Amino acid sequence: MDLFTILEQKLEMVMHQLESLKKGNAELKEALADREQALAQRTQALKQAEEAIAKVTREREAIRQKIDKILNRLKILDLGETA
């Protein structure tokens, strides 16, 4: 084999490796984009869940305050009847 043939073969091998690496890089970029999108969706779902929990907590506190008011009124009525 002459030197040019060896050089051509090595160049072909390098070109195939380069193409393989480019393909692998593209696949990794696509996988990263998919994971970033999934993370964004999970983050949005978490935010919605936190907002729902905060709403339920506020509603529960409002109900608790109403119940306390009713109980206090019942205590006043009970004290008035026993006197």
Secondary structure, 3 states (H helix, E strand, C coil): CCHHHHHHHHHHHHHHHHHHHHHHHHHHHHHHHHHHHHHHHHHHHHHHHHHHHHHHHHHHHHHHHHHHHHHHHHHHHHHHHHC
